[in-house]
Amino acid sequence: MSSQIKTILLTILTLSAFVIALVELSGVSSTALFNKYNINVGSHAEHSNSGASQTNIGGESEMQQRMEKVAAMPKTNMEFVETKFDFGKIKEGDVVKHEYRFRNTGTAPLLISKADASCGCTVPSFPKEPIAPGAEGVITVQFDSHGRSGHQEKNVIISSNAQVDRMSIGFVAEVE
């Protein structure tokens, strides 16, 4: 084999490795994995939270469909950096929020089906798209202290396809 052919083959091999690395980094391969489990990632409008205390994608039937998809998925693991947060002292009427960071520490995609708040004054929002193994996500919890006073302790139950399928995150605040 001539040195010119060896150079061409080596160049093709190098470019192929580069393309594979780009596909992995771009998340295209993760999307293929999510499609394997028939997960509808949906449009960008679906990914924002409407502000309901029980966060869902649309109507009850859509939420039920999402819950069924999550139940059919393989189990994975979800690990939070923190599950409780202290806002400290806030003034009555303040609206505060906190981000709870988590990581999918399992080997299958992680999909959150819903986030239920213990009170209408607390509004959670969560990623609607699957979180790839090893990837991180954020659940934001907003608390409206209007009409509240004293010690406040609120929780949000996160339902997903994690081994522990319902996890609690929450906060405390002293409303003055």
ChimeraX commands (.cxc) that place a marker at each C-alpha (Angstrom):
marker #1 position 0.00,0.00,0.00 radius 0.5
marker #1 position 1.40,3.37,-0.96 radius 0.5
marker #1 position 2.07,6.09,1.57 radius 0.5
marker #1 position -0.48,8.35,-0.15 radius 0.5
marker #1 position -3.30,5.82,0.41 radius 0.5
marker #1 position -2.21,5.34,4.04 radius 0.5
marker #1 position -2.36,9.12,4.53 radius 0.5
marker #1 position -5.87,9.29,3.03 radius 0.5
marker #1 position -7.13,6.40,5.19 radius 0.5
marker #1 position -5.61,7.94,8.33 radius 0.5
marker #1 position -7.27,11.28,7.50 radius 0.5
marker #1 position -10.66,9.59,7.02 radius 0.5
marker #1 position -10.25,7.72,10.31 radius 0.5
marker #1 position -9.34,10.93,12.16 radius 0.5
marker #1 position -12.31,12.82,10.68 radius 0.5
marker #1 position -14.64,9.94,11.58 radius 0.5
marker #1 position -13.48,10.03,15.20 radius 0.5
marker #1 position -13.98,13.81,15.23 radius 0.5
marker #1 position -17.55,13.49,13.88 radius 0.5
marker #1 position -18.41,10.82,16.46 radius 0.5
marker #1 position -17.12,13.08,19.23 radius 0.5
marker #1 position -19.23,15.98,17.92 radius 0.5
marker #1 position -22.36,13.80,17.80 radius 0.5
marker #1 position -21.80,12.67,21.39 radius 0.5
marker #1 position -21.20,16.21,22.65 radius 0.5
marker #1 position -24.19,17.64,20.80 radius 0.5
marker #1 position -26.64,15.27,22.46 radius 0.5
marker #1 position -27.88,13.78,19.19 radius 0.5
marker #1 position -27.04,10.29,20.41 radius 0.5
marker #1 position -28.88,10.98,23.69 radius 0.5
marker #1 position -31.96,12.01,21.73 radius 0.5
marker #1 position -31.79,8.72,19.87 radius 0.5
marker #1 position -31.68,6.90,23.22 radius 0.5
marker #1 position -34.72,8.86,24.42 radius 0.5
marker #1 position -36.56,7.99,21.21 radius 0.5
marker #1 position -35.82,4.33,21.89 radius 0.5
marker #1 position -38.09,4.66,24.93 radius 0.5
marker #1 position -40.72,6.58,22.88 radius 0.5
marker #1 position -40.39,9.78,24.89 radius 0.5
marker #1 position -41.97,12.79,23.22 radius 0.5
marker #1 position -39.63,15.65,24.03 radius 0.5
marker #1 position -42.17,18.13,22.63 radius 0.5
marker #1 position -41.97,21.75,21.61 radius 0.5
marker #1 position -40.22,24.59,23.41 radius 0.5
marker #1 position -43.58,25.91,24.63 radius 0.5
marker #1 position -44.11,22.66,26.51 radius 0.5
marker #1 position -40.84,23.12,28.37 radius 0.5
marker #1 position -41.91,26.23,30.24 radius 0.5
marker #1 position -44.02,26.08,33.34 radius 0.5
marker #1 position -47.43,27.68,33.27 radius 0.5
marker #1 position -47.32,28.49,36.98 radius 0.5
marker #1 position -49.76,25.90,38.28 radius 0.5
marker #1 position -48.99,24.49,41.70 radius 0.5
marker #1 position -49.28,20.99,40.26 radius 0.5
marker #1 position -46.92,21.23,37.33 radius 0.5
marker #1 position -47.98,19.33,34.26 radius 0.5
marker #1 position -47.64,19.50,30.51 radius 0.5
marker #1 position -51.22,20.32,29.64 radius 0.5
marker #1 position -54.46,18.66,30.65 radius 0.5
marker #1 position -54.95,15.73,32.98 radius 0.5
marker #1 position -54.81,13.21,30.13 radius 0.5
marker #1 position -51.43,14.53,28.96 radius 0.5
marker #1 position -50.08,14.34,32.50 radius 0.5
marker #1 position -51.46,10.80,32.82 radius 0.5
marker #1 position -49.78,9.82,29.53 radius 0.5
marker #1 position -46.49,11.27,30.75 radius 0.5
marker #1 position -46.78,9.39,34.04 radius 0.5
marker #1 position -47.43,6.13,32.15 radius 0.5
marker #1 position -44.37,6.72,29.93 radius 0.5
marker #1 position -42.23,7.39,32.99 radius 0.5
marker #1 position -43.53,4.24,34.70 radius 0.5
marker #1 position -42.61,2.15,31.64 radius 0.5
marker #1 position -39.05,3.49,31.46 radius 0.5
marker #1 position -36.09,1.67,32.99 radius 0.5
marker #1 position -35.18,2.84,36.48 radius 0.5
marker #1 position -32.25,5.19,37.00 radius 0.5
marker #1 position -30.84,7.25,39.88 radius 0.5
marker #1 position -31.36,10.90,40.76 radius 0.5
marker #1 position -29.09,12.72,43.18 radius 0.5
marker #1 position -29.73,16.25,44.50 radius 0.5
marker #1 position -26.97,18.62,45.59 radius 0.5
marker #1 position -29.37,19.78,48.35 radius 0.5
marker #1 position -32.97,18.93,49.20 radius 0.5
marker #1 position -33.70,21.66,51.78 radius 0.5
marker #1 position -33.06,25.39,51.56 radius 0.5
marker #1 position -33.43,28.19,54.11 radius 0.5
marker #1 position -34.52,31.56,52.71 radius 0.5
marker #1 position -33.98,33.09,56.14 radius 0.5
marker #1 position -36.02,36.20,56.96 radius 0.5
marker #1 position -38.09,37.68,54.13 radius 0.5
marker #1 position -40.73,40.41,54.08 radius 0.5
marker #1 position -44.39,39.51,53.65 radius 0.5
marker #1 position -45.23,39.92,49.95 radius 0.5
marker #1 position -41.75,38.98,48.69 radius 0.5
marker #1 position -41.56,36.42,45.91 radius 0.5
marker #1 position -38.40,34.33,46.22 radius 0.5
marker #1 position -37.09,31.36,44.30 radius 0.5
marker #1 position -34.40,28.74,44.61 radius 0.5
marker #1 position -32.82,26.30,42.16 radius 0.5
marker #1 position -32.36,22.69,43.26 radius 0.5
marker #1 position -29.64,21.09,41.15 radius 0.5
marker #1 position -29.66,17.37,40.50 radius 0.5
marker #1 position -27.73,14.81,38.46 radius 0.5
marker #1 position -28.82,11.62,36.73 radius 0.5
marker #1 position -26.35,9.19,38.32 radius 0.5
marker #1 position -27.90,6.14,36.68 radius 0.5
marker #1 position -27.48,4.49,33.30 radius 0.5
marker #1 position -30.90,5.25,31.76 radius 0.5
marker #1 position -32.48,8.60,30.83 radius 0.5
marker #1 position -34.20,10.36,33.75 radius 0.5
marker #1 position -37.66,11.79,33.12 radius 0.5
marker #1 position -39.63,13.76,35.70 radius 0.5
marker #1 position -43.36,13.15,35.41 radius 0.5
marker #1 position -44.59,15.82,37.80 radius 0.5
marker #1 position -43.80,18.09,40.73 radius 0.5
marker #1 position -46.50,18.55,43.37 radius 0.5
marker #1 position -46.25,21.49,45.78 radius 0.5
marker #1 position -47.66,21.34,49.30 radius 0.5
marker #1 position -49.27,24.77,48.89 radius 0.5
marker #1 position -50.59,27.03,46.12 radius 0.5
marker #1 position -48.07,29.68,47.19 radius 0.5
marker #1 position -45.26,27.41,46.00 radius 0.5
marker #1 position -44.72,26.88,42.27 radius 0.5
marker #1 position -42.19,24.33,41.01 radius 0.5
marker #1 position -40.86,24.15,37.46 radius 0.5
marker #1 position -38.85,21.24,36.14 radius 0.5
marker #1 position -37.24,20.10,32.89 radius 0.5
marker #1 position -39.76,18.37,30.62 radius 0.5
marker #1 position -37.09,16.77,28.45 radius 0.5
marker #1 position -35.21,13.65,29.56 radius 0.5
marker #1 position -31.92,14.09,31.41 radius 0.5
marker #1 position -29.20,11.86,29.96 radius 0.5
marker #1 position -27.11,9.63,32.23 radius 0.5
marker #1 position -24.40,11.76,33.85 radius 0.5
marker #1 position -26.16,15.01,32.92 radius 0.5
marker #1 position -27.48,17.63,35.33 radius 0.5
marker #1 position -30.80,19.43,35.61 radius 0.5
marker #1 position -32.47,22.12,37.70 radius 0.5
marker #1 position -35.82,22.28,39.45 radius 0.5
marker #1 position -36.81,25.84,40.34 radius 0.5
marker #1 position -39.19,26.45,43.24 radius 0.5
marker #1 position -40.83,29.87,43.64 radius 0.5
marker #1 position -42.52,30.97,46.86 radius 0.5
marker #1 position -44.97,33.87,47.04 radius 0.5
marker #1 position -45.13,35.09,50.66 radius 0.5
marker #1 position -48.13,37.39,50.06 radius 0.5
marker #1 position -50.64,36.80,52.87 radius 0.5
marker #1 position -48.21,34.60,54.82 radius 0.5
marker #1 position -46.52,35.34,58.11 radius 0.5
marker #1 position -44.28,33.56,60.57 radius 0.5
marker #1 position -42.45,30.30,60.03 radius 0.5
marker #1 position -43.17,28.76,56.63 radius 0.5
marker #1 position -42.09,25.26,55.64 radius 0.5
marker #1 position -43.06,24.02,52.16 radius 0.5
marker #1 position -42.30,20.84,50.23 radius 0.5
marker #1 position -42.42,19.71,46.63 radius 0.5
marker #1 position -42.72,16.02,45.73 radius 0.5
marker #1 position -40.79,15.14,42.56 radius 0.5
marker #1 position -42.06,12.05,40.70 radius 0.5
marker #1 position -39.75,10.39,38.16 radius 0.5
marker #1 position -38.38,7.09,36.88 radius 0.5
marker #1 position -35.64,7.11,39.52 radius 0.5
marker #1 position -35.20,4.10,41.81 radius 0.5
marker #1 position -36.77,6.28,44.52 radius 0.5
marker #1 position -39.67,7.40,42.34 radius 0.5
marker #1 position -40.87,10.17,44.70 radius 0.5
marker #1 position -38.40,12.53,46.30 radius 0.5
marker #1 position -39.07,15.56,48.49 radius 0.5
marker #1 position -37.36,18.92,48.19 radius 0.5
marker #1 position -38.35,21.96,50.18 radius 0.5
marker #1 position -37.55,25.13,52.02 radius 0.5
marker #1 position -38.15,27.14,55.14 radius 0.5
marker #1 position -38.60,30.89,55.51 radius 0.5
marker #1 position -39.41,33.33,58.28 radius 0.5
marker #1 position -41.94,35.82,56.89 radius 0.5
marker #1 position -41.95,39.14,58.74 radius 0.5
marker link #1:1,2 radius 0.2
marker link #1:2,3 radius 0.2
marker link #1:3,4 radius 0.2
marker link #1:4,5 radius 0.2
marker link #1:5,6 radius 0.2
marker link #1:6,7 radius 0.2
marker link #1:7,8 radius 0.2
marker link #1:8,9 radius 0.2
marker link #1:9,10 radius 0.2
marker link #1:10,11 radius 0.2
marker link #1:11,12 radius 0.2
marker link #1:12,13 radius 0.2
marker link #1:13,14 radius 0.2
marker link #1:14,15 radius 0.2
marker link #1:15,16 radius 0.2
marker link #1:16,17 radius 0.2
marker link #1:17,18 radius 0.2
marker link #1:18,19 radius 0.2
marker link #1:19,20 radius 0.2
marker link #1:20,21 radius 0.2
marker link #1:21,22 radius 0.2
marker link #1:22,23 radius 0.2
marker link #1:23,24 radius 0.2
marker link #1:24,25 radius 0.2
marker link #1:25,26 radius 0.2
marker link #1:26,27 radius 0.2
marker link #1:27,28 radius 0.2
marker link #1:28,29 radius 0.2
marker link #1:29,30 radius 0.2
marker link #1:30,31 radius 0.2
marker link #1:31,32 radius 0.2
marker link #1:32,33 radius 0.2
marker link #1:33,34 radius 0.2
marker link #1:34,35 radius 0.2
marker link #1:35,36 radius 0.2
marker link #1:36,37 radius 0.2
marker link #1:37,38 radius 0.2
marker link #1:38,39 radius 0.2
marker link #1:39,40 radius 0.2
marker link #1:40,41 radius 0.2
marker link #1:41,42 radius 0.2
marker link #1:42,43 radius 0.2
marker link #1:43,44 radius 0.2
marker link #1:44,45 radius 0.2
marker link #1:45,46 radius 0.2
marker link #1:46,47 radius 0.2
marker link #1:47,48 radius 0.2
marker link #1:48,49 radius 0.2
marker link #1:49,50 radius 0.2
marker link #1:50,51 radius 0.2
marker link #1:51,52 radius 0.2
marker link #1:52,53 radius 0.2
marker link #1:53,54 radius 0.2
marker link #1:54,55 radius 0.2
marker link #1:55,56 radius 0.2
marker link #1:56,57 radius 0.2
marker link #1:57,58 radius 0.2
marker link #1:58,59 radius 0.2
marker link #1:59,60 radius 0.2
marker link #1:60,61 radius 0.2
marker link #1:61,62 radius 0.2
marker link #1:62,63 radius 0.2
marker link #1:63,64 radius 0.2
marker link #1:64,65 radius 0.2
marker link #1:65,66 radius 0.2
marker link #1:66,67 radius 0.2
marker link #1:67,68 radius 0.2
marker link #1:68,69 radius 0.2
marker link #1:69,70 radius 0.2
marker link #1:70,71 radius 0.2
marker link #1:71,72 radius 0.2
marker link #1:72,73 radius 0.2
marker link #1:73,74 radius 0.2
marker link #1:74,75 radius 0.2
marker link #1:75,76 radius 0.2
marker link #1:76,77 radius 0.2
marker link #1:77,78 radius 0.2
marker link #1:78,79 radius 0.2
marker link #1:79,80 radius 0.2
marker link #1:80,81 radius 0.2
marker link #1:81,82 radius 0.2
marker link #1:82,83 radius 0.2
marker link #1:83,84 radius 0.2
marker link #1:84,85 radius 0.2
marker link #1:85,86 radius 0.2
marker link #1:86,87 radius 0.2
marker link #1:87,88 radius 0.2
marker link #1:88,89 radius 0.2
marker link #1:89,90 radius 0.2
marker link #1:90,91 radius 0.2
marker link #1:91,92 radius 0.2
marker link #1:92,93 radius 0.2
marker link #1:93,94 radius 0.2
marker link #1:94,95 radius 0.2
marker link #1:95,96 radius 0.2
marker link #1:96,97 radius 0.2
marker link #1:97,98 radius 0.2
marker link #1:98,99 radius 0.2
marker link #1:99,100 radius 0.2
marker link #1:100,101 radius 0.2
marker link #1:101,102 radius 0.2
marker link #1:102,103 radius 0.2
marker link #1:103,104 radius 0.2
marker link #1:104,105 radius 0.2
marker link #1:105,106 radius 0.2
marker link #1:106,107 radius 0.2
marker link #1:107,108 radius 0.2
marker link #1:108,109 radius 0.2
marker link #1:109,110 radius 0.2
marker link #1:110,111 radius 0.2
marker link #1:111,112 radius 0.2
marker link #1:112,113 radius 0.2
marker link #1:113,114 radius 0.2
marker link #1:114,115 radius 0.2
marker link #1:115,116 radius 0.2
marker link #1:116,117 radius 0.2
marker link #1:117,118 radius 0.2
marker link #1:118,119 radius 0.2
marker link #1:119,120 radius 0.2
marker link #1:120,121 radius 0.2
marker link #1:121,122 radius 0.2
marker link #1:122,123 radius 0.2
marker link #1:123,124 radius 0.2
marker link #1:124,125 radius 0.2
marker link #1:125,126 radius 0.2
marker link #1:126,127 radius 0.2
marker link #1:127,128 radius 0.2
marker link #1:128,129 radius 0.2
marker link #1:129,130 radius 0.2
marker link #1:130,131 radius 0.2
marker link #1:131,132 radius 0.2
marker link #1:132,133 radius 0.2
marker link #1:133,134 radius 0.2
marker link #1:134,135 radius 0.2
marker link #1:135,136 radius 0.2
marker link #1:136,137 radius 0.2
marker link #1:137,138 radius 0.2
marker link #1:138,139 radius 0.2
marker link #1:139,140 radius 0.2
marker link #1:140,141 radius 0.2
marker link #1:141,142 radius 0.2
marker link #1:142,143 radius 0.2
marker link #1:143,144 radius 0.2
marker link #1:144,145 radius 0.2
marker link #1:145,146 radius 0.2
marker link #1:146,147 radius 0.2
marker link #1:147,148 radius 0.2
marker link #1:148,149 radius 0.2
marker link #1:149,150 radius 0.2
marker link #1:150,151 radius 0.2
marker link #1:151,152 radius 0.2
marker link #1:152,153 radius 0.2
marker link #1:153,154 radius 0.2
marker link #1:154,155 radius 0.2
marker link #1:155,156 radius 0.2
marker link #1:156,157 radius 0.2
marker link #1:157,158 radius 0.2
marker link #1:158,159 radius 0.2
marker link #1:159,160 radius 0.2
marker link #1:160,161 radius 0.2
marker link #1:161,162 radius 0.2
marker link #1:162,163 radius 0.2
marker link #1:163,164 radius 0.2
marker link #1:164,165 radius 0.2
marker link #1:165,166 radius 0.2
marker link #1:166,167 radius 0.2
marker link #1:167,168 radius 0.2
marker link #1:168,169 radius 0.2
marker link #1:169,170 radius 0.2
marker link #1:170,171 radius 0.2
marker link #1:171,172 radius 0.2
marker link #1:172,173 radius 0.2
marker link #1:173,174 radius 0.2
marker link #1:174,175 radius 0.2
marker link #1:175,176 radius 0.2
view
